[in-house]
Amino acid sequence: MTVTGWIEAPPERRAQLRAAAAEHLRLTHAEPGRVRFEMHEDPDRPGRFLPDEEFTDAAAFDAHRARKAGTARDSAADGPPRDLKIAGLPE
């Protein structure tokens, strides 16, 4: 299953999200069931973060979501506008 799209961090939250992203990436890369997990800031739109995630199945994705709940990255990304597409979850 995959997650793609964007998160738009307002200027006052960009530094917080950038700082939290490195630890979030490190922890996510250690998760079982992670196939791919990257997040880059769009060089043409500062503050727009572009996640590109793939997990083996819904259980791995659910474990990822549970692991990140309440983390600094979760707090930094909570609230800003976003457009995320999640594909491959069972109906």
Jmol script that loads the backbone (N, CA, C; Angstrom):
load data "model"
ATOM      1  N   MET A   1       0.835  -1.146   0.000  1.00  0.00           N
ATOM      2  CA  MET A   1       0.000   0.000   0.000  1.00  0.00           C
ATOM      3  C   MET A   1       0.896   1.230   0.000  1.00  0.00           C
ATOM      4  N   THR A   2       0.403   2.320  -0.581  1.00  0.00           N
ATOM      5  CA  THR A   2       1.238   3.508  -0.769  1.00  0.00           C
ATOM      6  C   THR A   2       0.558   4.772  -0.254  1.00  0.00           C
ATOM      7  N   VAL A   3       1.398   5.734   0.088  1.00  0.00           N
ATOM      8  CA  VAL A   3       0.943   7.065   0.479  1.00  0.00           C
ATOM      9  C   VAL A   3       1.782   8.066  -0.311  1.00  0.00           C
ATOM     10  N   THR A   4       1.111   8.964  -1.014  1.00  0.00           N
ATOM     11  CA  THR A   4       1.774  10.049  -1.739  1.00  0.00           C
ATOM     12  C   THR A   4       0.970  11.318  -1.539  1.00  0.00           C
ATOM     13  N   GLY A   5       1.547  12.440  -1.897  1.00  0.00           N
ATOM     14  CA  GLY A   5       0.837  13.716  -1.803  1.00  0.00           C
ATOM     15  C   GLY A   5       1.729  14.789  -1.234  1.00  0.00           C
ATOM     16  N   TRP A   6       1.133  15.686  -0.430  1.00  0.00           N
ATOM     17  CA  TRP A   6       1.902  16.788   0.146  1.00  0.00           C
ATOM     18  C   TRP A   6       1.308  17.239   1.471  1.00  0.00           C
ATOM     19  N   ILE A   7       2.186  17.860   2.269  1.00  0.00           N
ATOM     20  CA  ILE A   7       1.814  18.545   3.508  1.00  0.00           C
ATOM     21  C   ILE A   7       2.399  19.942   3.397  1.00  0.00           C
ATOM     22  N   GLU A   8       1.580  20.955   3.595  1.00  0.00           N
ATOM     23  CA  GLU A   8       1.998  22.357   3.463  1.00  0.00           C
ATOM     24  C   GLU A   8       2.177  22.955   4.858  1.00  0.00           C
ATOM     25  N   ALA A   9       3.421  23.115   5.281  1.00  0.00           N
ATOM     26  CA  ALA A   9       3.697  23.667   6.615  1.00  0.00           C
ATOM     27  C   ALA A   9       3.772  25.188   6.538  1.00  0.00           C
ATOM     28  N   PRO A  10       3.032  25.892   7.391  1.00  0.00           N
ATOM     29  CA  PRO A  10       3.136  27.347   7.415  1.00  0.00           C
ATOM     30  C   PRO A  10       4.521  27.767   7.911  1.00  0.00           C
ATOM     31  N   PRO A  11       4.943  28.969   7.598  1.00  0.00           N
ATOM     32  CA  PRO A  11       6.304  29.406   7.960  1.00  0.00           C
ATOM     33  C   PRO A  11       6.670  29.161   9.421  1.00  0.00           C
ATOM     34  N   GLU A  12       5.741  29.358  10.337  1.00  0.00           N
ATOM     35  CA  GLU A  12       6.070  29.214  11.755  1.00  0.00           C
ATOM     36  C   GLU A  12       6.240  27.748  12.189  1.00  0.00           C
ATOM     37  N   ARG A  13       5.894  26.776  11.331  1.00  0.00           N
ATOM     38  CA  ARG A  13       6.036  25.352  11.697  1.00  0.00           C
ATOM     39  C   ARG A  13       7.068  24.626  10.857  1.00  0.00           C
ATOM     40  N   ARG A  14       7.657  25.295   9.878  1.00  0.00           N
ATOM     41  CA  ARG A  14       8.592  24.625   8.966  1.00  0.00           C
ATOM     42  C   ARG A  14       9.821  24.095   9.677  1.00  0.00           C
ATOM     43  N   ALA A  15      10.430  24.891  10.523  1.00  0.00           N
ATOM     44  CA  ALA A  15      11.640  24.442  11.226  1.00  0.00           C
ATOM     45  C   ALA A  15      11.321  23.250  12.120  1.00  0.00           C
ATOM     46  N   GLN A  16      10.184  23.281  12.773  1.00  0.00           N
ATOM     47  CA  GLN A  16       9.769  22.186  13.642  1.00  0.00           C
ATOM     48  C   GLN A  16       9.579  20.900  12.829  1.00  0.00           C
ATOM     49  N   LEU A  17       8.939  21.001  11.671  1.00  0.00           N
ATOM     50  CA  LEU A  17       8.714  19.819  10.842  1.00  0.00           C
ATOM     51  C   LEU A  17      10.024  19.304  10.251  1.00  0.00           C
ATOM     52  N   ARG A  18      10.878  20.202   9.815  1.00  0.00           N
ATOM     53  CA  ARG A  18      12.184  19.779   9.288  1.00  0.00           C
ATOM     54  C   ARG A  18      12.981  19.030  10.357  1.00  0.00           C
ATOM     55  N   ALA A  19      12.994  19.562  11.563  1.00  0.00           N
ATOM     56  CA  ALA A  19      13.757  18.944  12.653  1.00  0.00           C
ATOM     57  C   ALA A  19      13.183  17.577  13.022  1.00  0.00           C
ATOM     58  N   ALA A  20      11.889  17.457  13.047  1.00  0.00           N
ATOM     59  CA  ALA A  20      11.253  16.194  13.432  1.00  0.00           C
ATOM     60  C   ALA A  20      11.344  15.146  12.323  1.00  0.00           C
ATOM     61  N   ALA A  21      11.472  15.583  11.084  1.00  0.00           N
ATOM     62  CA  ALA A  21      11.460  14.658   9.955  1.00  0.00           C
ATOM     63  C   ALA A  21      12.646  13.692   9.981  1.00  0.00           C
ATOM     64  N   ALA A  22      13.816  14.145  10.351  1.00  0.00           N
ATOM     65  CA  ALA A  22      15.000  13.273  10.344  1.00  0.00           C
ATOM     66  C   ALA A  22      14.817  12.082  11.290  1.00  0.00           C
ATOM     67  N   GLU A  23      14.343  12.329  12.495  1.00  0.00           N
ATOM     68  CA  GLU A  23      14.118  11.243  13.454  1.00  0.00           C
ATOM     69  C   GLU A  23      12.981  10.342  12.978  1.00  0.00           C
ATOM     70  N   HIS A  24      11.946  10.937  12.422  1.00  0.00           N
ATOM     71  CA  HIS A  24      10.818  10.161  11.905  1.00  0.00           C
ATOM     72  C   HIS A  24      11.282   9.217  10.790  1.00  0.00           C
ATOM     73  N   LEU A  25      12.103   9.714   9.887  1.00  0.00           N
ATOM     74  CA  LEU A  25      12.628   8.868   8.809  1.00  0.00           C
ATOM     75  C   LEU A  25      13.480   7.728   9.382  1.00  0.00           C
ATOM     76  N   ARG A  26      14.338   8.040  10.335  1.00  0.00           N
ATOM     77  CA  ARG A  26      15.191   7.014  10.934  1.00  0.00           C
ATOM     78  C   ARG A  26      14.354   5.904  11.573  1.00  0.00           C
ATOM     79  N   LEU A  27      13.366   6.286  12.353  1.00  0.00           N
ATOM     80  CA  LEU A  27      12.518   5.295  13.017  1.00  0.00           C
ATOM     81  C   LEU A  27      11.679   4.505  12.013  1.00  0.00           C
ATOM     82  N   THR A  28      11.151   5.178  11.013  1.00  0.00           N
ATOM     83  CA  THR A  28      10.321   4.497  10.015  1.00  0.00           C
ATOM     84  C   THR A  28      11.141   3.517   9.200  1.00  0.00           C
ATOM     85  N   HIS A  29      12.377   3.860   8.881  1.00  0.00           N
ATOM     86  CA  HIS A  29      13.217   2.946   8.108  1.00  0.00           C
ATOM     87  C   HIS A  29      13.506   1.652   8.871  1.00  0.00           C
ATOM     88  N   ALA A  30      13.366   1.657  10.185  1.00  0.00           N
ATOM     89  CA  ALA A  30      13.592   0.459  10.992  1.00  0.00           C
ATOM     90  C   ALA A  30      12.327  -0.385  11.168  1.00  0.00           C
ATOM     91  N   GLU A  31      11.192   0.091  10.700  1.00  0.00           N
ATOM     92  CA  GLU A  31       9.933  -0.627  10.892  1.00  0.00           C
ATOM     93  C   GLU A  31       9.827  -1.842   9.974  1.00  0.00           C
ATOM     94  N   PRO A  32       9.353  -2.970  10.518  1.00  0.00           N
ATOM     95  CA  PRO A  32       9.071  -4.114   9.640  1.00  0.00           C
ATOM     96  C   PRO A  32       7.913  -3.753   8.712  1.00  0.00           C
ATOM     97  N   GLY A  33       7.977  -4.211   7.494  1.00  0.00           N
ATOM     98  CA  GLY A  33       6.896  -3.946   6.543  1.00  0.00           C
ATOM     99  C   GLY A  33       7.061  -2.667   5.759  1.00  0.00           C
ATOM    100  N   ARG A  34       8.095  -1.891   6.064  1.00  0.00           N
ATOM    101  CA  ARG A  34       8.354  -0.688   5.270  1.00  0.00           C
ATOM    102  C   ARG A  34       9.105  -1.103   4.017  1.00  0.00           C
ATOM    103  N   VAL A  35       8.564  -0.742   2.867  1.00  0.00           N
ATOM    104  CA  VAL A  35       9.233  -0.993   1.593  1.00  0.00           C
ATOM    105  C   VAL A  35      10.007   0.256   1.186  1.00  0.00           C
ATOM    106  N   ARG A  36       9.353   1.397   1.289  1.00  0.00           N
ATOM    107  CA  ARG A  36       9.963   2.679   0.906  1.00  0.00           C
ATOM    108  C   ARG A  36       9.356   3.761   1.796  1.00  0.00           C
ATOM    109  N   PHE A  37      10.189   4.679   2.240  1.00  0.00           N
ATOM    110  CA  PHE A  37       9.674   5.827   2.996  1.00  0.00           C
ATOM    111  C   PHE A  37      10.639   6.979   2.807  1.00  0.00           C
ATOM    112  N   GLU A  38      10.189   7.967   2.095  1.00  0.00           N
ATOM    113  CA  GLU A  38      10.976   9.174   1.855  1.00  0.00           C
ATOM    114  C   GLU A  38      10.067  10.381   2.070  1.00  0.00           C
ATOM    115  N   MET A  39      10.659  11.480   2.477  1.00  0.00           N
ATOM    116  CA  MET A  39       9.923  12.735   2.544  1.00  0.00           C
ATOM    117  C   MET A  39      10.906  13.849   2.217  1.00  0.00           C
ATOM    118  N   HIS A  40      10.581  14.591   1.180  1.00  0.00           N
ATOM    119  CA  HIS A  40      11.440  15.677   0.725  1.00  0.00           C
ATOM    120  C   HIS A  40      10.660  16.978   0.753  1.00  0.00           C
ATOM    121  N   GLU A  41      11.377  18.051   0.938  1.00  0.00           N
ATOM    122  CA  GLU A  41      10.758  19.369   0.830  1.00  0.00           C
ATOM    123  C   GLU A  41      10.886  19.820  -0.620  1.00  0.00           C
ATOM    124  N   ASP A  42       9.787  20.263  -1.192  1.00  0.00           N
ATOM    125  CA  ASP A  42       9.771  20.712  -2.584  1.00  0.00           C
ATOM    126  C   ASP A  42      10.704  21.914  -2.734  1.00  0.00           C
ATOM    127  N   PRO A  43      11.747  21.821  -3.564  1.00  0.00           N
ATOM    128  CA  PRO A  43      12.681  22.943  -3.700  1.00  0.00           C
ATOM    129  C   PRO A  43      12.045  24.184  -4.314  1.00  0.00           C
ATOM    130  N   ASP A  44      10.937  24.001  -5.021  1.00  0.00           N
ATOM    131  CA  ASP A  44      10.256  25.134  -5.645  1.00  0.00           C
ATOM    132  C   ASP A  44       9.172  25.744  -4.763  1.00  0.00           C
ATOM    133  N   ARG A  45       8.834  25.057  -3.663  1.00  0.00           N
ATOM    134  CA  ARG A  45       7.801  25.543  -2.741  1.00  0.00           C
ATOM    135  C   ARG A  45       8.236  25.271  -1.313  1.00  0.00           C
ATOM    136  N   PRO A  46       9.065  26.132  -0.746  1.00  0.00           N
ATOM    137  CA  PRO A  46       9.492  25.915   0.642  1.00  0.00           C
ATOM    138  C   PRO A  46       8.281  25.710   1.560  1.00  0.00           C
ATOM    139  N   GLY A  47       8.403  24.710   2.416  1.00  0.00           N
ATOM    140  CA  GLY A  47       7.315  24.403   3.333  1.00  0.00           C
ATOM    141  C   GLY A  47       6.370  23.337   2.832  1.00  0.00           C
ATOM    142  N   ARG A  48       6.502  22.940   1.563  1.00  0.00           N
ATOM    143  CA  ARG A  48       5.671  21.848   1.040  1.00  0.00           C
ATOM    144  C   ARG A  48       6.502  20.571   1.091  1.00  0.00           C
ATOM    145  N   PHE A  49       6.055  19.635   1.916  1.00  0.00           N
ATOM    146  CA  PHE A  49       6.750  18.374   2.116  1.00  0.00           C
ATOM    147  C   PHE A  49       6.038  17.279   1.325  1.00  0.00           C
ATOM    148  N   LEU A  50       6.832  16.453   0.645  1.00  0.00           N
ATOM    149  CA  LEU A  50       6.311  15.452  -0.280  1.00  0.00           C
ATOM    150  C   LEU A  50       6.632  14.044   0.226  1.00  0.00           C
ATOM    151  N   PRO A  51       5.689  13.401   0.908  1.00  0.00           N
ATOM    152  CA  PRO A  51       5.935  12.033   1.353  1.00  0.00           C
ATOM    153  C   PRO A  51       5.769  11.048   0.197  1.00  0.00           C
ATOM    154  N   ASP A  52       6.551   9.996   0.228  1.00  0.00           N
ATOM    155  CA  ASP A  52       6.466   8.898  -0.738  1.00  0.00           C
ATOM    156  C   ASP A  52       6.705   7.631   0.065  1.00  0.00           C
ATOM    157  N   GLU A  53       5.627   6.933   0.381  1.00  0.00           N
ATOM    158  CA  GLU A  53       5.683   5.821   1.321  1.00  0.00           C
ATOM    159  C   GLU A  53       5.104   4.562   0.685  1.00  0.00           C
ATOM    160  N   GLU A  54       5.701   3.432   1.028  1.00  0.00           N
ATOM    161  CA  GLU A  54       5.137   2.146   0.617  1.00  0.00           C
ATOM    162  C   GLU A  54       5.356   1.153   1.748  1.00  0.00           C
ATOM    163  N   PHE A  55       4.288   0.427   2.061  1.00  0.00           N
ATOM    164  CA  PHE A  55       4.315  -0.600   3.094  1.00  0.00           C
ATOM    165  C   PHE A  55       3.810  -1.907   2.490  1.00  0.00           C
ATOM    166  N   THR A  56       4.242  -3.029   3.061  1.00  0.00           N
ATOM    167  CA  THR A  56       3.879  -4.322   2.492  1.00  0.00           C
ATOM    168  C   THR A  56       2.379  -4.583   2.540  1.00  0.00           C
ATOM    169  N   ASP A  57       1.716  -4.076   3.568  1.00  0.00           N
ATOM    170  CA  ASP A  57       0.284  -4.335   3.703  1.00  0.00           C
ATOM    171  C   ASP A  57      -0.322  -3.360   4.716  1.00  0.00           C
ATOM    172  N   ALA A  58      -1.640  -3.473   4.896  1.00  0.00           N
ATOM    173  CA  ALA A  58      -2.353  -2.581   5.804  1.00  0.00           C
ATOM    174  C   ALA A  58      -1.878  -2.732   7.245  1.00  0.00           C
ATOM    175  N   ALA A  59      -1.508  -3.946   7.649  1.00  0.00           N
ATOM    176  CA  ALA A  59      -1.033  -4.158   9.020  1.00  0.00           C
ATOM    177  C   ALA A  59       0.263  -3.392   9.267  1.00  0.00           C
ATOM    178  N   ALA A  60       1.166  -3.403   8.302  1.00  0.00           N
ATOM    179  CA  ALA A  60       2.427  -2.654   8.440  1.00  0.00           C
ATOM    180  C   ALA A  60       2.152  -1.160   8.488  1.00  0.00           C
ATOM    181  N   PHE A  61       1.220  -0.692   7.675  1.00  0.00           N
ATOM    182  CA  PHE A  61       0.863   0.730   7.682  1.00  0.00           C
ATOM    183  C   PHE A  61       0.211   1.116   9.008  1.00  0.00           C
ATOM    184  N   ASP A  62      -0.670   0.271   9.508  1.00  0.00           N
ATOM    185  CA  ASP A  62      -1.310   0.538  10.805  1.00  0.00           C
ATOM    186  C   ASP A  62      -0.267   0.594  11.931  1.00  0.00           C
ATOM    187  N   ALA A  63       0.721  -0.302  11.888  1.00  0.00           N
ATOM    188  CA  ALA A  63       1.786  -0.293  12.897  1.00  0.00           C
ATOM    189  C   ALA A  63       2.600   0.995  12.792  1.00  0.00           C
ATOM    190  N   HIS A  64       2.848   1.460  11.581  1.00  0.00           N
ATOM    191  CA  HIS A  64       3.558   2.731  11.365  1.00  0.00           C
ATOM    192  C   HIS A  64       2.762   3.879  11.980  1.00  0.00           C
ATOM    193  N   ARG A  65       1.482   3.930  11.700  1.00  0.00           N
ATOM    194  CA  ARG A  65       0.643   5.004  12.238  1.00  0.00           C
ATOM    195  C   ARG A  65       0.605   4.968  13.763  1.00  0.00           C
ATOM    196  N   ALA A  66       0.548   3.773  14.339  1.00  0.00           N
ATOM    197  CA  ALA A  66       0.537   3.650  15.798  1.00  0.00           C
ATOM    198  C   ALA A  66       1.879   4.097  16.390  1.00  0.00           C
ATOM    199  N   ARG A  67       2.972   3.737  15.730  1.00  0.00           N
ATOM    200  CA  ARG A  67       4.302   4.105  16.223  1.00  0.00           C
ATOM    201  C   ARG A  67       4.500   5.610  16.218  1.00  0.00           C
ATOM    202  N   LYS A  68       4.000   6.309  15.207  1.00  0.00           N
ATOM    203  CA  LYS A  68       4.250   7.748  15.095  1.00  0.00           C
ATOM    204  C   LYS A  68       3.266   8.597  15.901  1.00  0.00           C
ATOM    205  N   ALA A  69       2.215   8.001  16.399  1.00  0.00           N
ATOM    206  CA  ALA A  69       1.214   8.765  17.157  1.00  0.00           C
ATOM    207  C   ALA A  69       1.864   9.435  18.370  1.00  0.00           C
ATOM    208  N   GLY A  70       1.687  10.728  18.471  1.00  0.00           N
ATOM    209  CA  GLY A  70       2.195  11.479  19.610  1.00  0.00           C
ATOM    210  C   GLY A  70       3.654  11.883  19.525  1.00  0.00           C
ATOM    211  N   THR A  71       4.335  11.565  18.416  1.00  0.00           N
ATOM    212  CA  THR A  71       5.742  11.937  18.263  1.00  0.00           C
ATOM    213  C   THR A  71       5.874  13.408  17.878  1.00  0.00           C
ATOM    214  N   ALA A  72       7.095  13.915  17.913  1.00  0.00           N
ATOM    215  CA  ALA A  72       7.351  15.309  17.519  1.00  0.00           C
ATOM    216  C   ALA A  72       6.943  15.537  16.073  1.00  0.00           C
ATOM    217  N   ARG A  73       7.193  14.565  15.217  1.00  0.00           N
ATOM    218  CA  ARG A  73       6.803  14.714  13.806  1.00  0.00           C
ATOM    219  C   ARG A  73       5.288  14.783  13.682  1.00  0.00           C
ATOM    220  N   ASP A  74       4.587  13.948  14.423  1.00  0.00           N
ATOM    221  CA  ASP A  74       3.125  13.946  14.372  1.00  0.00           C
ATOM    222  C   ASP A  74       2.579  15.294  14.837  1.00  0.00           C
ATOM    223  N   SER A  75       3.153  15.841  15.896  1.00  0.00           N
ATOM    224  CA  SER A  75       2.724  17.151  16.387  1.00  0.00           C
ATOM    225  C   SER A  75       3.019  18.246  15.370  1.00  0.00           C
ATOM    226  N   ALA A  76       4.198  18.181  14.738  1.00  0.00           N
ATOM    227  CA  ALA A  76       4.583  19.208  13.766  1.00  0.00           C
ATOM    228  C   ALA A  76       3.709  19.160  12.521  1.00  0.00           C
ATOM    229  N   ALA A  77       3.276  17.962  12.130  1.00  0.00           N
ATOM    230  CA  ALA A  77       2.492  17.809  10.905  1.00  0.00           C
ATOM    231  C   ALA A  77       0.992  17.907  11.154  1.00  0.00           C
ATOM    232  N   ASP A  78       0.576  18.004  12.405  1.00  0.00           N
ATOM    233  CA  ASP A  78      -0.845  18.076  12.729  1.00  0.00           C
ATOM    234  C   ASP A  78      -1.381  19.474  12.456  1.00  0.00           C
ATOM    235  N   GLY A  79      -2.357  19.561  11.598  1.00  0.00           N
ATOM    236  CA  GLY A  79      -3.014  20.835  11.356  1.00  0.00           C
ATOM    237  C   GLY A  79      -2.766  21.486  10.009  1.00  0.00           C
ATOM    238  N   PRO A  80      -1.515  21.503   9.488  1.00  0.00           N
ATOM    239  CA  PRO A  80      -1.308  22.165   8.210  1.00  0.00           C
ATOM    240  C   PRO A  80      -2.106  21.507   7.088  1.00  0.00           C
ATOM    241  N   PRO A  81      -2.439  22.296   6.054  1.00  0.00           N
ATOM    242  CA  PRO A  81      -3.152  21.718   4.905  1.00  0.00           C
ATOM    243  C   PRO A  81      -2.349  20.573   4.300  1.00  0.00           C
ATOM    244  N   ARG A  82      -3.058  19.616   3.785  1.00  0.00           N
ATOM    245  CA  ARG A  82      -2.421  18.449   3.190  1.00  0.00           C
ATOM    246  C   ARG A  82      -3.334  17.849   2.136  1.00  0.00           C
ATOM    247  N   ASP A  83      -2.735  17.110   1.253  1.00  0.00           N
ATOM    248  CA  ASP A  83      -3.467  16.323   0.274  1.00  0.00           C
ATOM    249  C   ASP A  83      -2.708  15.010   0.143  1.00  0.00           C
ATOM    250  N   LEU A  84      -3.153  14.007   0.882  1.00  0.00           N
ATOM    251  CA  LEU A  84      -2.487  12.711   0.887  1.00  0.00           C
ATOM    252  C   LEU A  84      -3.393  11.686   0.240  1.00  0.00           C
ATOM    253  N   LYS A  85      -2.798  10.852  -0.599  1.00  0.00           N
ATOM    254  CA  LYS A  85      -3.530   9.777  -1.276  1.00  0.00           C
ATOM    255  C   LYS A  85      -3.009   8.458  -0.725  1.00  0.00           C
ATOM    256  N   ILE A  86      -3.913   7.656  -0.178  1.00  0.00           N
ATOM    257  CA  ILE A  86      -3.566   6.349   0.362  1.00  0.00           C
ATOM    258  C   ILE A  86      -4.197   5.311  -0.560  1.00  0.00           C
ATOM    259  N   ALA A  87      -3.349   4.470  -1.140  1.00  0.00           N
ATOM    260  CA  ALA A  87      -3.844   3.437  -2.081  1.00  0.00           C
ATOM    261  C   ALA A  87      -3.480   2.071  -1.543  1.00  0.00           C
ATOM    262  N   GLY A  88      -4.391   1.129  -1.755  1.00  0.00           N
ATOM    263  CA  GLY A  88      -4.104  -0.249  -1.400  1.00  0.00           C
ATOM    264  C   GLY A  88      -4.665  -0.707  -0.075  1.00  0.00           C
ATOM    265  N   LEU A  89      -5.409   0.152   0.624  1.00  0.00           N
ATOM    266  CA  LEU A  89      -6.038  -0.297   1.872  1.00  0.00           C
ATOM    267  C   LEU A  89      -7.275  -1.113   1.539  1.00  0.00           C
ATOM    268  N   PRO A  90      -7.535  -2.159   2.308  1.00  0.00           N
ATOM    269  CA  PRO A  90      -8.758  -2.941   2.039  1.00  0.00           C
ATOM    270  C   PRO A  90      -9.982  -2.077   2.294  1.00  0.00           C
ATOM    271  N   GLU A  91     -10.997  -2.326   1.512  1.00  0.00           N
ATOM    272  CA  GLU A  91     -12.255  -1.569   1.649  1.00  0.00           C
ATOM    273  C   GLU A  91     -12.992  -1.963   2.900  1.00  0.00           C
TER     274      GLU A  91
END
end "model"
wireframe off; spacefill off
backbone 0.3
color backbone group
